[in-house]
Amino acid sequence: MRSNTIEGMRCKVCGRFLPKECVTATVGGKTLKFCCEACKDKFLKEEASRWK
């Protein structure tokens, strides 16, 4: 694993390993992490309602 990623954590949208400076969003009281803004936006548009 690369040293610039969070060990064992993957993006909920694309499955890539999360960078240490990942993007976050709070949904249903939980902080979720994503590899980039595009994945966060896609999740919020398509999946967020399932987490509330």
C-alpha positions in Angstrom: 0.0 0.0 0.0 1.2 3.5 -0.7 2.2 5.8 2.2 -0.1 8.5 0.9 -3.2 6.5 1.6 -5.2 5.7 4.7 -4.5 2.0 5.5 -7.3 -0.3 4.6 -9.9 2.4 3.8 -11.5 2.6 0.4 -13.8 5.0 -1.3 -17.5 4.0 -1.0 -18.1 4.9 -4.7 -15.1 3.7 -6.8 -13.2 1.4 -4.4 -9.9 3.2 -4.6 -7.7 3.5 -1.5 -8.4 6.8 0.2 -5.7 9.4 0.2 -4.7 10.8 3.5 -6.3 14.1 2.6 -9.6 12.6 1.5 -12.9 14.4 1.0 -15.6 14.0 3.6 -19.4 14.4 3.9 -21.7 14.0 6.9 -24.8 11.9 6.1 -27.2 10.7 8.7 -24.9 11.7 11.5 -22.0 9.7 10.1 -18.8 11.1 8.5 -18.1 9.3 5.2 -14.9 9.5 3.4 -14.3 9.6 -0.4 -11.3 9.7 -2.7 -12.4 12.9 -4.5 -15.1 15.5 -4.9 -16.6 13.7 -7.9 -17.1 10.5 -5.9 -18.6 12.5 -3.0 -21.0 14.3 -5.4 -22.0 11.1 -7.0 -22.7 9.4 -3.7 -24.7 12.4 -2.4 -26.8 12.5 -5.6 -27.4 8.7 -5.9 -27.0 7.0 -2.5 -27.3 9.5 0.4 -31.0 8.9 1.0 -30.3 5.3 1.9 -28.0 6.5 4.8 -30.5 8.8 6.5 
